Amino acid sequence: MKIPAFTRRHFLKSTIAAGATVTFSPLMFQLRGAETFAMDPASTPSWVDKPMRWAQLTLVEDDPGKFDVDFWLGYFKSAKCDSVCLSGGGCVAYYPTQIPLHHRSRWLGGRDVLGELIKGCRKQGMVVIVRTDPHATYDDAAEAHPDWIAVDASGNKRRHWASPEMWVTCGLGPYNFEFMTEVKKEIMTRYRVDGIFINRWEGSGMNVGPGLLAKMKEYNDSPASDSEWPPTGERCYGVSGRCYVWIKFTNTGTETWIRGLWGRQANLGLNRDDKEPYRLGMAADWLWDDRIATTTTLAVAPGEVGEFRFKVRAPIARGVYRLNLRPVIDGTVWLEDQGVFWIIDVR
């Protein structure tokens, strides 16, 4: 049998939106909008094949007060970097943002540090993307928009673990969907950079805040969902209990997923090859330590929905555990990270 030849880049272009439709059972909660993420090969940016040596310059808030742009431009040049990722906004803005509650660095003064860096890097012919970080904010934003802040299982708003003057934000509520969208629009409008990198976009740990619950209700009240989403979520009780779960992903690419054919079989993986759940004894008939399941059908053609069924065994120790799930074509490419996760609560 002749196996069709295609590259990792080709597969990425054709299947990058495979996770755009996700269904949880028995909650029947859907993340819709596969058409929004679908990528046509012709729309691939022209710069993606250029970078050979990346640099990333991650700033802290007081850097603008002592910042030497020429030093860093010289460093990039001496290191022969042809592409760079620069801190822009989110937690802290390093440019004169006009968006309310977008916290400017207190050391920024009248400078535009981001603009100075972008201008210098472009003169050196570098690809430039801007780093945004939406995982935390300050008191003024928390007071004006309580629904922007993450809430723990006890109902307490979460202070930042390392910077107690800040609040942890809700990754799946209006802070990310609305506020940070405006930040990205402003950056692209002002600087026309090649792309934006979003750090910690999926949130930081457990969150049951009002922003997330409102967004969940919005999705479940739409015609795409036919049942109510309980705020507590699905849980697995007892030290010897098991959860039986199925999740669906739509194949929005152009290549068929074929079970049993290496490089074409779609597996449900633990993001970043996380093996900790396996070490905790949570695997129940998984494929291997960081691959949970494959499709229930032999083939999933473009436009069809693939179903993944799996079991999770409750760990011995009581606590809350999180499985970060992501589809992968082993031997070819990880598919788009949609931030899918499953919470196991052992009481």
C-alpha positions in Angstrom: 0.0 0.0 0.0 1.4 3.4 -1.0 1.3 5.9 1.8 0.6 9.5 0.6 3.6 11.8 1.1 3.1 15.0 2.9 5.2 17.2 5.1 4.7 18.3 8.7 4.1 21.9 7.4 1.4 20.6 5.0 -0.3 18.7 7.7 -0.2 21.7 10.1 -1.8 23.9 7.4 -4.5 21.3 6.7 -5.5 20.3 10.2 -4.7 23.2 12.4 -8.4 23.8 13.3 -9.2 20.2 14.2 -10.0 21.1 17.8 -12.3 24.0 17.0 -15.4 21.9 17.9 -15.3 20.1 21.2 -18.1 18.2 22.9 -18.0 17.0 26.5 -20.3 14.1 27.6 -22.5 14.1 29.6 -22.3 17.9 29.8 -22.9 18.3 26.0 -21.0 21.6 26.0 -19.7 22.7 22.7 -17.0 25.2 21.7 -18.2 26.3 18.3 -16.7 28.2 15.4 -14.5 25.9 13.5 -14.9 28.1 10.5 -13.2 30.9 12.3 -10.0 28.9 12.7 -9.9 27.2 9.4 -6.7 27.9 7.6 -6.2 28.0 3.9 -2.7 27.3 2.8 -2.8 30.5 0.7 -3.3 32.6 3.8 -0.1 31.4 5.5 2.1 34.5 6.3 5.0 34.9 3.9 7.6 35.3 6.8 7.1 31.8 8.4 9.9 30.1 6.5 12.4 32.9 7.1 13.4 32.6 10.8 16.5 30.6 11.6 17.5 32.1 15.0 14.9 33.6 17.3 15.5 36.0 20.2 12.9 36.7 22.9 13.1 39.8 25.0 10.8 39.6 28.0 10.6 42.8 30.0 9.6 43.5 33.6 7.8 46.6 34.6 10.7 48.7 35.7 12.8 48.0 32.6 11.7 51.1 30.7 13.3 53.3 33.3 16.8 51.9 32.6 16.3 50.5 29.1 19.0 50.8 26.5 17.5 50.0 23.1 20.8 50.2 21.3 22.3 47.5 23.6 19.6 45.0 22.7 19.7 45.8 19.0 23.4 45.3 19.0 23.0 42.0 20.9 20.5 40.7 18.4 22.9 41.7 15.6 25.9 40.1 17.2 24.0 36.9 17.8 22.8 36.9 14.2 19.2 36.8 15.2 16.8 37.2 12.2 13.6 37.2 14.3 12.4 38.4 17.7 9.6 38.2 20.2 9.1 41.4 22.2 7.1 42.1 25.3 4.1 44.3 24.4 1.1 44.3 26.6 -1.4 42.5 28.8 -0.3 42.5 32.4 1.9 45.6 31.6 1.9 47.8 28.5 5.3 48.9 27.3 3.9 51.4 24.9 1.5 54.4 25.3 -1.7 52.4 25.2 -5.0 54.2 24.9 -7.1 51.3 26.2 -8.7 51.9 29.6 -7.4 49.7 32.4 -4.5 48.5 30.2 -1.8 49.0 32.8 1.1 51.1 31.5 4.5 50.5 33.0 5.0 53.1 35.8 8.5 53.7 34.4 7.4 54.3 30.8 7.2 58.0 31.1 6.8 59.5 27.6 8.6 56.7 25.9 7.4 54.0 23.5 9.8 51.2 24.3 8.0 48.7 22.2 7.9 51.1 19.3 11.6 51.8 19.6 12.5 48.1 19.6 10.2 47.3 16.6 11.7 50.2 14.6 15.2 49.1 15.3 14.6 45.4 14.6 12.9 46.2 11.3 15.9 48.2 10.2 17.9 45.1 10.8 15.5 43.1 8.6 14.1 41.0 11.5 10.8 39.3 11.7 9.0 40.8 14.7 6.2 39.3 16.8 4.8 40.8 20.0 4.4 38.9 23.2 1.2 39.6 25.2 0.5 38.2 28.7 -3.1 38.2 29.9 -2.8 36.1 33.0 -2.9 38.9 35.6 -4.1 42.4 36.2 -4.3 45.2 38.9 -6.7 46.5 41.5 -8.3 49.1 39.3 -9.3 46.5 36.7 -10.5 44.1 39.4 -12.7 46.7 41.0 -14.2 47.8 37.7 -14.7 44.3 36.3 -15.0 41.6 39.0 -15.9 39.1 36.3 -12.3 39.5 34.9 -10.8 37.8 38.0 -10.3 34.1 38.6 -12.1 32.5 41.5 -11.0 29.4 43.4 -13.3 26.4 44.4 -14.0 28.2 47.8 -15.3 31.3 46.0 -12.3 33.5 46.8 -10.8 35.7 44.1 -7.2 34.7 43.4 -4.3 36.9 44.2 -1.2 36.3 42.1 1.1 33.7 43.7 4.3 35.7 43.0 3.1 39.3 42.8 0.5 39.8 45.5 -0.3 43.3 44.2 -1.9 41.6 41.2 -4.9 39.5 40.5 -5.0 36.3 38.5 -7.4 36.7 35.5 -10.0 34.4 34.1 -8.6 32.9 30.9 -12.0 32.0 29.4 -14.1 35.0 30.4 -14.5 38.6 29.0 -11.0 39.7 30.1 -9.5 37.4 27.4 -12.4 37.4 24.9 -13.1 41.1 24.9 -10.4 43.2 26.7 -7.3 41.4 25.4 -8.8 41.3 21.9 -8.8 45.1 22.0 -5.2 45.1 23.1 -4.2 42.9 20.2 -6.1 45.1 17.8 -4.3 48.2 19.1 -0.9 46.6 18.8 -1.5 45.4 15.3 -3.0 48.8 14.3 -0.1 50.8 15.7 2.8 48.6 14.7 1.7 46.2 12.0 3.9 43.4 13.4 4.2 40.0 11.8 2.3 38.2 14.6 1.3 38.1 18.2 2.4 35.5 20.8 -0.1 35.0 23.6 1.5 33.8 26.9 -0.7 31.8 29.3 -3.8 32.5 27.3 -5.6 29.4 28.7 -5.6 30.7 32.3 -3.6 29.7 35.4 -5.2 26.8 37.3 -8.7 26.3 38.6 -11.3 29.0 38.0 -15.0 29.0 38.7 -15.4 32.8 38.4 -18.6 34.6 37.1 -16.9 35.5 33.8 -16.3 31.9 32.9 -19.7 30.7 34.0 -21.4 33.5 32.0 -19.5 32.5 28.9 -20.4 28.8 29.5 -24.1 29.8 29.8 -23.9 31.9 26.6 -22.7 28.8 24.7 -25.1 26.4 26.2 -28.1 28.7 25.6 -27.4 28.6 21.9 -28.9 26.1 19.4 -25.6 24.2 19.3 -26.2 22.8 22.8 -29.1 20.7 24.0 -28.6 20.4 27.7 -27.8 22.6 30.7 -24.2 23.0 31.9 -24.0 22.5 35.7 -21.7 25.0 37.4 -19.9 22.3 39.4 -19.0 20.3 36.3 -18.7 16.6 36.0 -16.9 14.9 38.9 -15.3 11.6 39.7 -16.0 10.5 43.3 -14.2 8.0 45.5 -10.7 6.6 45.7 -11.5 3.7 43.4 -14.0 5.4 41.1 -13.7 5.8 37.4 -14.9 8.4 35.0 -16.2 7.3 31.6 -15.7 10.2 29.2 -16.1 10.9 25.5 -14.9 14.0 23.6 -15.5 14.9 20.0 -13.2 16.9 17.6 -14.1 18.0 14.1 -11.5 17.4 11.4 -11.5 20.7 9.6 -8.4 20.0 7.5 -7.9 18.3 4.2 -6.3 15.0 5.3 -8.3 12.0 6.6 -7.4 10.7 10.1 -6.8 7.0 9.7 -6.7 4.7 12.8 -3.8 2.3 12.7 -1.7 4.2 10.2 1.3 5.9 11.8 1.5 9.6 10.9 -2.3 9.6 10.1 -3.8 8.3 13.3 -5.4 11.0 15.5 -4.7 10.4 19.2 -6.0 12.3 22.3 -2.8 13.3 24.1 -1.9 15.0 27.3 -0.6 18.4 26.4 3.2 18.8 26.5 3.4 15.0 26.9 2.4 15.3 30.6 3.1 12.0 32.3 2.1 13.0 35.8 -1.5 11.7 35.6 -0.1 8.3 34.6 2.3 8.3 37.5 -0.7 9.1 39.8 -2.4 6.0 38.6 -5.1 7.8 36.6 -4.6 5.7 33.4 -7.3 3.2 32.7 -6.7 1.3 29.5 -4.9 4.3 27.9 -2.8 3.8 24.7 0.3 4.7 26.7 1.4 7.0 29.4 0.6 10.3 27.8 -1.8 9.2 25.0 -5.3 8.5 26.3 -7.2 7.2 23.3 -7.7 7.2 19.5 -10.7 7.6 17.4 -13.6 5.1 17.7 -14.0 4.9 14.0 -11.4 3.7 11.5 -11.4 6.9 9.5 -12.4 10.5 10.0 -12.6 12.4 6.8 -12.4 16.2 6.5 -15.5 17.8 7.8 -16.4 14.7 9.9 -16.4 14.4 13.7 -14.1 12.1 15.4 -15.0 10.6 18.8 -12.5 9.7 21.5 -13.7 7.5 24.4 -11.6 7.0 27.5 -11.6 6.2 31.2 -9.9 8.0 34.1 -9.2 6.3 37.4 -9.4 8.5 40.5 -6.0 8.8 42.2 -5.7 7.5 45.8 -5.0 10.9 47.3 -7.9 13.3 47.7 -7.7 16.5 45.7 -8.4 18.2 42.4 -6.6 17.0 39.3 -6.6 18.4 35.8 -6.1 16.7 32.5 -5.0 19.1 29.8 -6.1 17.4 26.5 -4.9 18.0 23.0 -5.3 16.0 19.8 -2.1 14.9 18.1 -1.1 13.1 14.9 1.9 11.2 16.3 4.8 11.2 13.9 3.5 14.3 12.2 2.2 17.2 14.3 0.3 18.3 17.4 -3.0 19.8 16.4 -4.3 23.2 17.5 -4.3 23.7 21.3 -7.9 24.7 22.1 -7.4 24.8 25.9 -9.5 21.6 26.5 -9.2 20.2 30.0 -11.0 17.8 32.3 -11.2 18.3 36.1 -11.2 15.2 38.4 -12.3 16.0 42.0 -11.5 13.2 44.5 -13.2 13.7 47.8 
